[in-house]
């Protein structure tokens, strides 16, 4: 996907560089690998290597329609059973015995399964972890819808389309093949691992609901033509749409001449995202990881990603520029917009938090308004907890978060299953907040509810009409003179 607006998807899925510790790759290495664990931490460790000299070679593809032999299916399922339990840092309300029992059930029907079948089977098992960091390849499918679904409440709306179906943009989907959105949600949410309902819907928006595969598995959709009922101008109309067949995505080797460094990666940029025409209006943010501006006596900080992307996007440089251009005495409010922050690095969020703290130390009357949304996760969630505790006059405005409010996981290692060539994401360490402590001073506990999500002080949700006309009612409320 082209836009930075999808960076939350990228950070949740880490679809970039997946590294191994092996020193060499044979021509047929993918064929020879039965199972592999990949450290996500090593993806950032290239030492002093000149990335301009990095080379790539295609090793194979992920073929979702490929039928696995009985032997290969059994090998991948058994390797998942052996390796996943050792890598996954959190089982939610599940037990090891339940996990093993569900995996063993797959072995009762080992024939006739495609790679895509196995991907969905493992996804349904993983969903019991209640942890958004762990997932099968929920962002892949064999056929895409010619539109992208935005879930608002329990309703489906069309937020983006191909050129052919632009007339459907911003319409409400009443039903897909006769099934209402609320009925579909009950089914497809069983394939998503997330801390809460908000997180499941967001992951569906960025994952399985881009494709028809899961709905076909559940017998909601039958073929490559899909019957919709659409609400347009107050009337329900019938529409038949054609799906878009996707290409297999490649698995590549990245390496440097005369260096021991090697890595494998898969490239989702090969999918047909360019076919969609409305990327610019899906989110209320510019195509940048972070930036700032001044509006009257408000300092607005748009913090979309908790990591420096490249030499042109360094948070430290932005903070220096911001402090040089905008003085504490000249503002009444700092609006910290993290609605699209799906995570990154904790040390990165701390830099920005400290900069905001410096403003408030110089002008204690400054109010901090944190804009929250359904895409906030991982390091973005930890930032809310820290800001709420450590700064004064903090108000949360927006919607509930995908991440939990009383605990947080981090990205763990990846399990590569060699026969299907599927990459399975696990989570790492767990951090708990307020385990036995109530934040009496700043009352952050009032925003935590049952601990599964952050609840804003003022709940405001943009509706489909707002996306259509570019009206950000959440930001508008924060910019009011109060």
VMD Tcl script that draws the C-alpha trace (Angstrom):
set ca {
  {0.00 0.00 0.00}
  {1.29 3.42 -0.90}
  {0.13 5.66 1.88}
  {1.54 6.20 5.36}
  {-2.03 5.78 6.53}
  {-1.46 2.05 6.30}
  {1.62 2.24 8.49}
  {-0.36 0.88 11.44}
  {-1.00 -2.19 9.37}
  {2.68 -2.47 8.59}
  {3.71 -2.07 12.22}
  {1.16 -4.64 13.46}
  {2.13 -7.16 10.80}
  {5.82 -6.30 10.33}
  {5.62 -7.22 6.68}
  {9.06 -5.94 5.97}
  {12.39 -7.63 6.43}
  {12.36 -11.01 8.16}
  {15.81 -12.09 9.13}
  {17.48 -15.40 9.87}
  {20.75 -16.17 11.55}
  {21.89 -18.55 8.83}
  {25.09 -17.59 7.04}
  {24.24 -18.81 3.55}
  {21.32 -19.70 1.31}
  {21.41 -22.62 -1.10}
  {19.48 -22.38 -4.34}
  {16.79 -24.68 -2.98}
  {16.91 -23.54 0.63}
  {13.16 -22.98 0.96}
  {12.59 -26.56 -0.15}
  {15.03 -27.82 2.45}
  {13.72 -25.80 5.41}
  {11.16 -27.69 7.48}
  {10.70 -25.04 10.18}
  {12.51 -21.86 11.14}
  {12.23 -19.30 13.92}
  {12.99 -15.72 12.91}
  {13.96 -12.98 15.34}
  {12.13 -9.73 14.65}
  {14.73 -7.88 16.74}
  {17.42 -8.82 14.24}
  {15.54 -7.08 11.44}
  {16.87 -3.77 12.79}
  {20.43 -5.00 13.22}
  {22.38 -4.38 10.04}
  {25.39 -2.93 11.79}
  {27.51 -0.76 9.52}
  {26.29 -2.31 6.29}
  {25.54 0.09 3.44}
  {21.89 -0.62 2.63}
  {22.38 0.89 -0.82}
  {24.46 -2.19 -1.65}
  {21.81 -4.67 -0.54}
  {20.90 -7.27 -3.17}
  {17.78 -9.43 -3.54}
  {17.03 -12.78 -5.10}
  {13.67 -14.50 -5.35}
  {13.58 -17.93 -3.67}
  {9.94 -18.86 -4.06}
  {6.32 -17.84 -3.52}
  {3.49 -18.24 -1.04}
  {0.83 -20.07 -3.05}
  {-2.44 -20.06 -1.10}
  {-4.21 -22.27 -3.67}
  {-1.53 -24.98 -3.61}
  {-2.79 -28.29 -2.22}
  {-0.51 -29.69 0.48}
  {0.31 -33.36 0.46}
  {-0.81 -35.33 3.48}
  {2.78 -35.63 4.64}
  {3.55 -31.93 4.25}
  {0.35 -30.90 6.02}
  {1.11 -33.15 8.98}
  {4.68 -31.84 9.18}
  {3.59 -28.19 9.27}
  {0.84 -28.81 11.82}
  {3.20 -30.76 14.09}
  {5.90 -28.11 13.74}
  {3.37 -25.41 14.58}
  {2.43 -27.41 17.66}
  {6.05 -27.81 18.75}
  {7.35 -24.32 18.01}
  {4.40 -21.96 18.57}
  {3.95 -22.86 22.24}
  {7.64 -22.11 22.87}
  {7.56 -18.75 21.10}
  {4.17 -17.33 22.12}
  {4.47 -15.21 25.25}
  {0.80 -15.17 26.25}
  {-2.07 -17.64 25.90}
  {-4.90 -15.35 27.00}
  {-7.58 -17.41 28.74}
  {-6.39 -20.49 26.86}
  {-4.33 -23.35 28.28}
  {-1.54 -25.38 26.73}
  {-3.79 -28.45 26.89}
  {-6.58 -26.68 24.98}
  {-4.11 -25.42 22.40}
  {-2.64 -28.88 21.82}
  {-6.11 -30.43 21.64}
  {-7.25 -28.00 18.95}
  {-4.08 -28.55 16.94}
  {-4.49 -32.33 17.19}
  {-8.01 -32.00 15.73}
  {-6.48 -30.64 12.52}
  {-4.55 -33.89 12.12}
  {-7.80 -35.83 11.88}
  {-8.33 -34.44 8.35}
  {-4.86 -34.12 6.79}
  {-5.77 -34.54 3.13}
  {-7.03 -32.06 0.54}
  {-5.95 -28.94 2.44}
  {-4.53 -25.96 0.58}
  {-1.98 -23.54 1.99}
  {-4.84 -21.05 2.39}
  {-6.89 -23.63 4.30}
  {-4.04 -24.18 6.75}
  {-3.57 -20.45 7.14}
  {-7.22 -20.01 8.18}
  {-7.18 -23.11 10.39}
  {-4.19 -21.83 12.32}
  {-5.70 -18.35 12.48}
  {-8.82 -19.72 14.17}
  {-6.69 -21.48 16.79}
  {-4.50 -18.41 17.35}
  {-7.61 -16.26 17.86}
  {-7.96 -17.81 21.32}
  {-4.79 -16.01 22.46}
  {-6.67 -12.67 22.66}
  {-3.45 -10.95 21.64}
  {-3.15 -8.76 18.56}
  {0.58 -9.33 18.14}
  {0.12 -12.98 17.23}
  {-1.48 -13.92 13.93}
  {-1.33 -16.14 10.91}
  {-1.09 -14.36 7.54}
  {-4.41 -12.53 7.90}
  {-3.35 -9.94 5.33}
  {-3.25 -12.41 2.41}
  {-5.97 -13.88 0.22}
  {-6.58 -15.34 -3.22}
  {-9.28 -12.84 -4.23}
  {-9.81 -9.24 -3.13}
  {-13.04 -7.30 -2.93}
  {-13.08 -4.35 -5.37}
  {-13.61 -2.14 -2.34}
  {-12.32 -1.74 1.20}
  {-14.69 -2.06 4.15}
  {-14.66 0.32 7.11}
  {-16.40 -1.05 10.20}
  {-18.23 1.63 12.21}
  {-20.13 0.19 15.14}
  {-21.34 -3.15 13.79}
  {-22.01 -1.83 10.30}
  {-20.00 -2.17 7.08}
  {-19.29 0.90 4.95}
  {-17.30 1.21 1.73}
  {-14.36 3.55 2.38}
  {-12.31 2.87 -0.76}
  {-12.99 1.37 -4.20}
  {-11.51 0.53 -7.55}
  {-12.32 2.87 -10.43}
  {-15.00 0.49 -11.70}
  {-17.04 0.70 -8.51}
  {-16.57 4.35 -7.52}
  {-20.36 4.73 -7.42}
  {-20.36 2.56 -4.27}
  {-17.99 4.85 -2.34}
  {-19.26 5.75 1.17}
  {-22.28 3.47 0.82}
  {-23.48 1.23 3.61}
  {-23.40 -2.51 2.95}
  {-26.72 -3.91 4.15}
  {-25.82 -7.51 3.32}
  {-23.29 -9.69 1.51}
  {-24.96 -12.65 -0.19}
  {-27.92 -12.14 2.15}
  {-25.84 -12.11 5.35}
  {-26.02 -8.92 7.42}
  {-22.88 -7.27 8.70}
  {-23.62 -8.11 12.35}
  {-24.01 -11.79 11.41}
  {-20.78 -11.76 9.42}
  {-18.88 -10.11 12.27}
  {-19.86 -12.87 14.69}
  {-18.37 -15.42 12.31}
  {-15.18 -13.73 11.12}
  {-14.17 -12.40 14.56}
  {-13.53 -16.03 15.54}
  {-10.46 -15.92 13.28}
  {-8.89 -12.81 14.82}
  {-6.65 -12.68 17.88}
  {-7.04 -9.33 19.63}
  {-7.37 -7.87 23.10}
  {-10.86 -6.52 22.53}
  {-13.71 -6.08 20.07}
  {-12.27 -2.81 18.78}
  {-8.99 -4.52 17.90}
  {-10.73 -7.39 16.12}
  {-12.69 -5.01 13.90}
  {-9.60 -2.99 13.07}
  {-7.62 -6.11 12.15}
  {-10.50 -7.30 9.98}
  {-10.52 -3.94 8.21}
  {-6.78 -4.26 7.49}
  {-6.82 -8.02 6.91}
  {-9.33 -10.75 6.16}
  {-12.19 -8.42 5.11}
  {-10.04 -7.20 2.22}
  {-10.48 -10.67 0.73}
  {-13.23 -13.18 0.01}
  {-11.32 -16.26 1.25}
  {-12.66 -16.33 4.79}
  {-16.24 -15.67 3.70}
  {-15.90 -18.50 1.18}
  {-14.62 -20.84 3.86}
  {-17.69 -20.01 5.94}
  {-19.96 -20.54 2.90}
  {-21.15 -16.94 2.85}
  {-19.68 -16.34 -0.61}
  {-19.63 -19.02 -3.33}
  {-17.87 -17.67 -6.43}
  {-16.07 -14.70 -7.94}
  {-19.24 -12.62 -8.30}
  {-20.66 -11.26 -5.06}
  {-24.21 -10.07 -4.50}
  {-24.48 -7.02 -2.26}
  {-27.37 -5.00 -0.92}
  {-26.27 -1.38 -0.70}
  {-27.97 1.56 1.03}
  {-27.69 4.58 -1.25}
  {-29.69 7.82 -0.92}
  {-32.05 6.16 1.53}
  {-32.83 3.24 -0.78}
  {-31.60 -0.35 -0.73}
  {-30.27 -1.42 -4.11}
  {-28.85 -4.72 -5.37}
  {-25.34 -4.81 -6.80}
  {-23.22 -7.61 -8.28}
  {-19.46 -7.02 -8.05}
  {-16.54 -8.95 -9.51}
  {-13.69 -9.94 -7.21}
  {-10.04 -9.32 -8.08}
  {-7.75 -12.33 -8.31}
  {-4.49 -11.75 -6.44}
  {-1.02 -12.86 -7.41}
  {1.20 -15.06 -5.29}
  {3.64 -13.01 -3.24}
  {7.33 -13.74 -3.47}
  {9.81 -14.78 -0.80}
  {13.19 -13.16 -1.31}
  {16.74 -13.43 -0.09}
  {18.48 -10.17 0.80}
  {22.25 -10.26 1.05}
  {25.50 -8.33 0.60}
  {28.49 -9.44 -1.44}
  {31.39 -10.63 0.72}
  {29.31 -10.33 3.91}
  {27.84 -13.01 6.16}
  {24.54 -11.14 6.51}
  {21.51 -12.87 4.93}
  {17.77 -12.58 5.39}
  {14.54 -13.85 3.93}
  {11.51 -11.66 3.33}
  {8.15 -11.72 1.61}
  {6.87 -8.73 -0.30}
  {3.19 -7.77 -0.07}
  {3.77 -4.77 -2.33}
  {3.20 -7.24 -5.16}
  {-0.52 -7.26 -4.32}
  {-2.91 -5.08 -6.33}
  {-3.29 -2.11 -3.96}
  {-2.87 0.40 -6.79}
  {-6.29 -0.58 -8.09}
  {-7.96 1.37 -5.26}
  {-8.49 5.07 -5.81}
  {-9.39 6.71 -2.48}
  {-6.35 6.25 -0.23}
  {-6.09 9.93 0.64}
  {-9.40 10.09 2.51}
  {-9.30 6.95 4.64}
  {-7.63 8.71 7.55}
  {-7.39 12.27 8.78}
  {-3.63 12.62 8.52}
  {-0.92 13.49 6.05}
  {1.34 10.91 4.45}
  {4.02 11.26 7.16}
  {5.07 9.22 10.22}
  {4.96 12.33 12.41}
  {4.67 16.09 12.01}
  {3.35 19.18 13.81}
  {1.58 22.44 13.14}
  {0.09 25.37 15.06}
  {-3.60 26.24 14.94}
  {-4.43 29.41 16.86}
  {-3.11 28.70 20.37}
  {-2.98 24.93 19.83}
  {0.15 22.92 19.11}
  {-1.02 19.88 17.12}
  {1.34 16.89 17.01}
  {0.39 14.12 14.60}
  {2.23 11.01 15.80}
  {1.40 8.17 13.42}
  {4.36 5.87 13.94}
  {6.73 5.28 16.87}
  {9.92 4.87 14.88}
  {12.22 6.84 12.60}
  {11.47 5.72 9.05}
  {14.59 7.09 7.39}
  {17.05 9.96 7.57}
  {14.35 12.38 6.40}
  {11.93 11.32 9.16}
  {13.76 11.56 12.49}
  {11.69 12.44 15.56}
  {14.57 14.17 17.33}
  {14.90 16.58 14.42}
  {11.16 17.26 14.40}
  {11.18 18.01 18.13}
  {14.08 20.45 17.75}
  {12.28 22.25 14.94}
  {9.03 22.30 16.92}
  {10.65 23.76 20.05}
  {12.45 26.41 17.99}
  {9.31 27.50 16.18}
  {6.64 27.23 18.87}
  {7.13 28.60 22.39}
  {5.28 27.36 25.47}
  {3.99 30.85 26.30}
  {2.23 31.00 22.92}
  {0.00 27.94 23.34}
  {-2.84 26.88 25.61}
  {-3.22 23.30 24.40}
  {-1.11 20.50 23.02}
  {-3.18 18.13 20.89}
  {-1.41 14.78 20.64}
  {-3.06 12.86 17.82}
  {-2.06 9.19 18.05}
  {-5.21 7.73 16.49}
  {-3.22 5.92 13.78}
  {-0.24 4.85 15.89}
  {-0.05 1.07 15.71}
  {3.25 0.85 17.55}
  {6.99 0.91 17.14}
  {9.69 1.61 19.72}
  {9.14 2.65 23.34}
  {12.26 4.82 23.43}
  {10.79 6.76 20.52}
  {7.55 7.58 22.34}
  {9.55 8.63 25.41}
  {11.37 11.27 23.36}
  {8.10 12.90 22.39}
  {6.60 12.54 25.84}
  {9.60 14.32 27.36}
  {9.31 17.14 24.83}
  {5.64 17.62 25.77}
  {6.59 17.54 29.44}
  {9.10 20.35 28.84}
  {6.36 22.50 27.35}
  {4.16 21.91 30.37}
  {6.98 22.65 32.81}
  {7.48 26.02 31.11}
  {3.74 26.70 31.05}
  {1.84 24.62 33.66}
  {-1.51 25.87 32.34}
  {-1.11 23.96 29.07}
  {-3.80 21.33 28.56}
  {-2.90 18.00 26.94}
  {-5.57 16.58 24.64}
  {-4.85 13.03 23.48}
  {-6.83 11.91 20.43}
  {-7.55 8.18 20.58}
  {-8.83 5.70 18.02}
  {-9.28 2.09 17.07}
  {-5.85 1.75 15.45}
  {-3.78 2.56 18.56}
  {-1.78 -0.46 19.60}
  {1.48 -1.72 21.12}
  {3.91 1.16 21.80}
  {1.09 3.60 21.07}
  {-0.89 2.11 23.95}
  {2.04 2.27 26.33}
  {2.39 5.94 25.47}
  {-1.20 6.62 26.59}
  {-0.51 5.02 29.96}
  {2.68 7.04 30.42}
  {1.20 10.37 29.29}
  {-1.87 9.90 31.45}
  {0.30 9.25 34.51}
  {3.15 11.69 34.05}
  {1.56 14.82 32.56}
  {-1.02 17.21 33.97}
  {-4.40 18.33 32.64}
  {-4.77 15.35 30.30}
  {-8.03 14.71 28.46}
  {-8.65 11.78 26.11}
  {-10.91 12.44 23.11}
  {-12.03 9.99 20.41}
  {-12.89 6.29 20.43}
  {-11.79 3.17 22.25}
  {-8.38 1.68 21.49}
  {-7.36 -1.64 19.93}
  {-4.78 -2.20 22.66}
  {-5.62 -3.09 26.25}
  {-5.33 -0.59 29.11}
  {-4.04 -2.85 31.88}
  {-1.43 -4.86 29.99}
  {0.53 -4.83 26.75}
  {2.44 -7.34 24.66}
  {5.30 -6.84 22.23}
  {6.22 -8.44 18.90}
  {7.91 -11.80 19.36}
  {9.64 -14.19 17.01}
  {8.17 -15.51 13.77}
  {7.68 -19.20 13.04}
  {8.23 -20.11 9.38}
  {6.53 -23.36 8.34}
  {8.59 -24.74 5.48}
  {6.09 -26.93 3.66}
  {3.34 -24.33 3.33}
  {5.78 -21.39 3.47}
  {3.52 -19.61 5.95}
  {4.89 -17.08 8.44}
  {3.25 -17.20 11.88}
  {3.67 -14.19 14.15}
  {4.02 -14.58 17.91}
  {4.14 -12.09 20.77}
  {6.95 -11.61 23.23}
  {7.05 -10.03 26.64}
  {4.00 -8.92 28.61}
  {3.85 -5.69 30.60}
  {1.12 -5.14 33.14}
  {-0.09 -1.74 34.38}
  {-1.98 -1.05 37.61}
  {-1.85 -4.69 38.60}
  {-2.45 -3.79 42.24}
  {-2.44 -0.01 42.01}
  {-5.05 2.68 41.43}
  {-3.77 5.93 39.99}
  {-5.46 8.26 42.46}
  {-3.44 11.32 41.48}
  {-4.24 11.38 37.76}
  {-7.20 8.98 37.82}
  {-5.99 7.06 34.78}
  {-7.87 4.07 36.17}
  {-11.13 5.83 35.27}
  {-10.21 5.44 31.58}
  {-9.25 1.78 31.92}
  {-12.59 0.16 32.64}
  {-12.16 -3.61 32.79}
  {-8.60 -3.32 31.47}
  {-9.33 -4.52 27.93}
  {-9.28 -1.08 26.27}
  {-8.76 2.64 26.91}
  {-12.02 4.57 27.20}
  {-11.80 8.27 26.24}
  {-13.14 11.01 28.48}
  {-15.15 12.28 25.51}
  {-16.29 9.60 23.06}
  {-16.52 11.02 19.53}
  {-16.53 8.84 16.42}
  {-16.28 10.02 12.84}
  {-19.13 8.70 10.72}
  {-19.03 7.70 7.06}
  {-20.39 11.14 6.06}
  {-17.37 12.74 7.76}
  {-14.97 10.69 5.67}
  {-16.89 11.64 2.54}
  {-16.51 15.41 3.09}
  {-13.22 15.40 5.03}
  {-14.80 16.53 8.29}
  {-12.73 15.38 11.28}
  {-15.16 15.88 14.13}
  {-12.67 14.49 16.68}
  {-10.05 17.11 15.83}
  {-12.70 19.81 15.55}
  {-13.80 19.13 19.12}
  {-10.21 19.24 20.37}
  {-9.59 22.59 18.64}
  {-12.50 24.30 20.38}
  {-11.54 27.25 22.58}
  {-12.03 25.71 26.01}
}
mol new
graphics top color blue
foreach p $ca { graphics top sphere $p radius 0.5 }
foreach p [lrange $ca 0 end-1] q [lrange $ca 1 end] { graphics top cylinder $p $q radius 0.2 }
display resetview
